[in-house]
Amino acid sequence: MNALLRQTNAVSRWLLLLTLLPLSTCSPKPTALQRMQMMGRLVVATTNSPSTCYDGPQGLTGYECDLLQGLAKKLGVKLDLQYFDSTPATVDAVAAGTVDLAAASINITPARQERVRFSRPLQQVVQQLIYNGDDAAPQNLGDLQGELEVIPGSSGEEVLTAQKAHYPGLKWSPAKPDNDVDDLLYQVSKGELDYTIANSDLVAINQRYYPNLRVAFAVSSKQDLAWALPLGEDASLYNAVQEYLHQMGEGEMARLHDRYFGHIGETGYQGVVRFTADVQARLPRYRAYFEDAAHRYGLDWRVVAAIGYQESHWDPAAVSPTGVRGIMMLTTETAAGLEVANRENPAQSIRGGARYFQQILAQLPPQIAEPDRTWMALAAYNQGVGHLLDARALAVQLGGDPNRWLDVRNTLPLLSRERWFKNTRYGYARGREAVGFVGNVRNYYDMLSWMTQGESATNKPGASDKAAAPAQAVPARLAAIRSADAPPRAH
């Protein structure tokens, strides 16, 4: 019935369009933008990637995905994503006229500019040569001792082709047709492939999941990433895209970029290695408690678990020099207010920490929207709501937006400087510590989301206070994360 209704609506739109056109053999054809709007959908070629579009715990998400959803809303149409195996395949689809545009972390290169038209740049990256940390680092492209694979037709292959004159012995192999760059990075992390080339943003994301990935050197200067649209005289859709991106403004683009990439550098290599090990060894004992607490207070269990890991590395006996204790590191006063009798009891600590975080969320001004609301609540969990309010006031004073985490993140460090904190209500605070806390929790949350792909964001209660959580299956991809102490591989 729904399919029939959609078909009927599409036919109705075309009939309406025909009635609006002059009855003449010289009638102008509808533009690409008009045709797309009459069909009611924006067909976009993309890839399934953390830097483009993917199915996250809260549904469809990703940096370019958010931008695309905003564009579709502005144009009054439905977003129709068509997934391809690689970025070059999305460019091919645009050149062939089978999609309206491509959004897939597409590097602007001279060869591609001959086939498609590019939008305003979305961000800048450099292309990097990636190797496994268990091996020796190559110094240049002439120093490679093993197999190098790249996506056929990719910007990486263009770079290698240009470098062939400088390194006559340089060789590489095309990746298999169903492999994308994420697959190649995964193979390098497992030791199945020696080298590949990838954009710096995607490398930084994947290093959190495969901490033994290493950057040998950059193989390109900075390159712009943009959306690809068809060439030709009809620039109607292109102009609409350009107008939309222009109206977004640099400030809003920066905030959106920060949402997906601003926290990536917070967690170091050793931290990622330890986290992945603890997910296997410790999380199964406490996961049901995180799920239960999250269900009680309307939270995502992954957020609660990420807070717990940042606070104690999921150690119920953890204690700080100031006397805070337990998995969620509650103070004596906070625990009493939350009716936590034993801070070292995992179930009680986790439930108390989740309740405390929910209370902080409820205290924040209603105009703070997600995901900024969660990130500001995390800062308040670390430094207190009062200091967060001071940072928001400083953001206003400096011309920023107090409801945007990017602006508040920039003012939190000022709370440790007398020039700034002496005029605040709550005084001195270790603002940089709060920024690091939020960045780490966001990273742990992202990694937990990746490791538990396909599961719902909230879960039913899993265990009582007396019962230990049952062991949970860890995705097989975790087995690919090699230990930092693993012996070097021989070629």
N, C-alpha and C positions, 0 to 999 in steps of 0.2 A: 504494500500500500504506500509506504514512504517513497519507494523508488518511483512508483507511478505518479505520485504527487510532485516529486522533483522534476520528472520529465514533463509533466503538464505545465509547471511553472516556467520551465525553460522555453517551451513552445510559446507560451503566452508572452514572454519577454520578446521573442523574435517577431511575433505578430505585432506587438506594440511598436517595435522598431520600424517595421515595414510601414505602418500607418503614419509614422512621423516623417518618413522620407517623401520628398516630392515625387509625384507620379510622372517621371520623365526619364527618357533613355540617358539623359545627362546627369541623373541623380548622383550625388557624391556617395562613395562607399563609406560605410561607417569606419571610424578609426579603430586602431587596435584597442585603445582604451574603451571606446564605446562597445565594441564587440565583447570584450572581457566583462564589462559591467552588465551587459544584457544577459550574458550567460550566468552571471552571478557568482563567478569563482575566479580566483587568481591562481593559475597553475604554476607552481614553482618547483624547479629541479634542485634537490639538495642531497646531502649525505647525512648518514646517521653518525653524528660525532659530537663530543662535548663542546666543541667550538662552533657548531652550527645548530643542529636540531637533534634532540633525543628525548626519549620517554623517561622522565625522571619520576621521583616519588609523588610529585604533585601534578603529574601529567606532562604534556608537551612543553619542553623548555629548551633553553639555549640562547646564546647571545644573538645570533642572527634570527632565531625563531621569534624572539620577542619583538625584534624590529619588523619582521614580516607580519606578525599578528597586528601590530599597530598600523602597518600599511593597508592590510586588508580591511581593517575597521574604517580607516579614513576613506577608502574607495567604496565602502558599502558592499563588500563581497565576501564570500567564504574563502578561506585559505585552503588550497588543495595542494598538499605536499606530495611530490613524486620522488621517491628515494632511488639514488643511483649508487653504484659501487665505488665510484671515484669522482674527484673534482673534474678531471678532463671530460668524463662522460656527461656531466651537467652542462659544460660549455658546448659539447657536441649537440646536446638537446636544444639549446638556445639557437645555435647556428642552423639547425635543421628546422626550426620553427615549430617544434612539438610542445614547447612550454612557453610561458610568458616571460619568465626570467629565471636565472640560476642564482642561488645563494648557498655557497659551499666553500667558504674560506678561499676564494679565488684570487690568486696573485695576478696583478695586472702586468702583463708582459707584452713586448712588441708583437710577438707571433699571435697572441690572442686578440690583440687590438685590431688585427686585420680581419677577424672573423666575427667579433661581437662588439657591442658598445658597452662601456663601463659606467657605472654610477659614480657618485662622489665616494671617496675612500671611506671605509668603515673603521679601519685600524691599520697599523703598520706592523710588519714582522720582518725577520731575517730568516733565510733558509740555513739550516744547520746540518752538519754531518754528525750522525749519531752512531755510537758504538756501545758495546757491553763493557761495564766497569771492571769485569774480570780480566779484560784483555788490555794490552798496551795501547796507549792513546796515539793515533796517527797524527803526524805534524802537518801534513798537507795531502792533497789528492794524489800525489805521486808516492805516498808512503803507505798506501792501503795494502794490507796483507790478508785478503779474504774476499768474500763475495759481497758485492754491493748491489742492492736491488732498489729500483725506484718505480713509481707508477708511470706506465707509458703515457706520453703526451703531457706529463706534468711539468710544472715550472722547474722542478728539480732536474728533470731530464734536459730541459732547455739550458740550465746552468752547466750541466756536465758537458753537453755538446759544445758550448762556448769555450769550456776549459780544456777541451781535447787538444787544442793547438799548443797549450802550455805543458800538458802532460800526455805525450803521445801514447804512453802505455796504459792510460786510464781506460778501464773497462767496467761495464755494468750490465746487469740483466734486467729485463722487464718483469715486474711482478705478475703473478697469476691474475687472470681476468677478474676473479671474484675477491681479490685482496684490495683493501684500501690502506691509507697511511697508518691508521691505528693498528691494522693487522701486521704491518711491517715492523712497527715499534714493538709490538708484542713478541714477534719472532726474534728480534734483537735481544729483548729482555730474557728470553728463554735460551739464548745461545744457538738458535736454529739459523740465524742470519748474522753476518758480521757487521754490516753497515747499511744504513739507509739515510735518506735526506727528508727532512720535514720542517714545517714552519715552526718558529720559536714558540708561538702560543700553544700549539698542540703538544710540543715537546714538554713544556712546563707542566701542562695538565697531566700528561702521562707519566712524568717522573714521580708524581705522588703515588701512582699505582704500581709502577715498576721502578723502584728506586735505584736499580743498578743501571738504568739508561744514563749514558754520559754524552755530553756535547764535546766533540773534538774541536771544532772551529766553525765559524760562519762561512758559507760558500757563496753568499750574496750580500750585497748592501741592503739597506732597508727597502722593502717593497710594500706597496699599498695593496690591501685587500678590498674588493668591491663586489657589487652585484653585476651580473652580465645580462644584457638585454640584446634583442636582435638589432642588426644593422638595417639601414634602409631609410627612405624618406619619411616614413610614419614614425614620428618621435613622440606621439601622444602619451604612451605609457611611460616612456623614458622621462619625459618632462614631469609627469605626475610623481614618479619616484624621486626625482631630483628635488622637487618642491617639498615632498614629505621629509626627506633627509635634512633639507635646509631648515625647515620649521622645527625639527627636533632640536637643533642648536647644539653647539659644542658642549655646553654644560650638561644637557640631558644625555648626550651620547657618552660623555665621560662617566656619568653616574651608572649608566647601563653597562658600560665596559667594566667598571669597578665591581658591579654585582657578580660578574662571572670570572673576572681575572684579577681583581684587586687584592685578593688574599692568597694567591697561589704561592708566593715566595715565603710565606710565614713559617712553614714547617720544613725543617732541613732534612737532608738525606737520612741521617741516622734516626731522626724522629719517625720518618716514614717506615724505615726498616723495622723499628721497634713496634710501631703501631700494627703493621700487618702481622707480625708475630703474635702480638697480644690479642688480635681479633680471633686467631685460631686457638690460643691457649687459655685466655681469660674470659673473653666475651661469652662463650657458651654457658658459663656458670651464672651469669648475671643478666643475660638478655631478657629472660622472662620477667624479671623485676623491672627492667626499663620499659618493657611493653605494658606491664600492668600500670605503672605510674603514669605513663603517657596517656593511656586510655582513661584513667581517672580524671586527668586534668586537661584533656583535649589537646595534647601535644603530639608531635612526631617523635617516636621513640628514639630515632636516630639523633635528634637534637639533644635529648636528655643523655643518651649514651656518649655523645661527643663532649658534652660538658663534663660528665663524669671522668672521661679519659683525660681531658685537659687538667682536671683538678687532681687526680690521684693515679692515673694509669690503671684504673679499675682495681685499686688495692684497698680493701676494706679496712686495713690496719694503718693506712697512711696517716701521718700526723705532721703538722708544720711546726716551726719554731714558735709560732704565736699561739699554738694550741688548737687550731682547727683540725678536725678529724674526719676520717671515713671517706668513702668513695666520692661523695659530693663535697667534702671538706667544709662542713658546717661549723660555725662557731657555737659555743655553748649557749649564747643568748638566742641565736637564730634557731637552733635546734629546739630549745624550750618553747619558743613561739610557734613552732611547727609541730609540737607534740611528738618530737623524736626522742624517745627515752634512751636509746643506745645508738650513738652515732657510728659505731663500728659494726652494727648489724646492717648488712648490705641492703636488705629490703627496706628497712626503715630509713636509711640514709638516702637511697634513691628516691623513695616516695617523698621524703621531705624536700630534697633538692628540686624535684619536679614541681612540687606545690609552691616552693619559693619562687621559681622561675615564672610560673603561671601568675603569681601575685604581682611580680614586677611587670609582666606584660599588661596586666589590668590597670596598673598605675600610670602607664604612659598615656600621653594625650591621644585622643582618638584620631586625630588627623595624621598620625604617623602610619603610613601604609606598609604592608609587607612587600618585600622582605626586610626593608629597613627597620621595621618594628622589632623583629626578632634580633637583628644585629645590635640594635641599641639596648635591648633587654639583656643581651649577653654582656655588654659593657657594664651595665648597671649591676649585673650579677657579680662581676669582678670588683667594681669600685663603689657601688652604691648608687641608688637612684638620684640622690642629691647631686653628686658630682656629674652625673649624666646631664641633669638639668642645667648645671653651670656650663657645661660644654655646649649645650644647645643655645644658651644665652650668648655665649661668645661667638657662636656661628652667626647669629643675627647681627651682633656688633660688627663683625667683619664682613658683612654683606652676603653671607651664605644662607642656606635654607636649613632651619633647625629640624626639619622633618626628613632630611636626606642624610643617610649614614656617611656618604662621602664627605660632606661638609663637617659633620660632627666628628668624624674620625680625624680630620685635620686640626680640630681645636682641642681635642682631648689632651694631647701632649703639652699644650700651653698651661694646663693646670699644675704643672710642676715648676713653673716659673713665677717668681714672686710678682713680677710686673703685671701678670695676668690674674693669678689666683687671689691677690690681696683685695681685689674688688669683687670677688665672687661671694656667694652666700655660704658655700660649704668649704671654701678654702682649698688648701693643698691636696693634690691627688696624684697618684702615679699613673698619669694618663697614658703614657706609652705602654705600660703594662696592660692596660685595658685593650688597647689597639692590638697588641700581640695576642692577647687572650681570644679576642673575637676572630682574628685571622686563623689561629690554630683550630678553634672549634669549627669554623666554617670548612677548613680543610678536612678535619676528621669526619664531619657530616657528609661532605662530598664523597669521601672514600667509602664510608659505610653505605651510602646510597648506591654507589657503583657496585659494591660487593653484594648488595641485596637487590639488584635489579629485578624487576618483575613483581616485587612484593608491594603491598599497600603501605601507605605512609603511616597509618595508625593500625593498631592491632588489638585484638581482644585480650583481656587479662590472661596471663600465662601461668602464674604460679602464686601460691600463698606465701606468707612470710616464713613458714616453716619448711617449705620445699625448695630445694635447689632447682634452678632452671635446667631443663633437659638440654643435652648437647644439640647444637644447631649445625646443619650442614654448611660448610664454607664453600663458596664457588670454586670450581676447579681452577679458575684463572689465578687464584691466589698461589697455587703451587708453582706458578711461573715466576714468582717473586723470589729471586735468589738471595741468599744470605750475603751480607757484606763481607763475611769472612770466608766465602767459598774460594777454593784454590783457582788460580788462573787456568783458562782453557788453552789447550795446545791446538795449533793449526795443523 
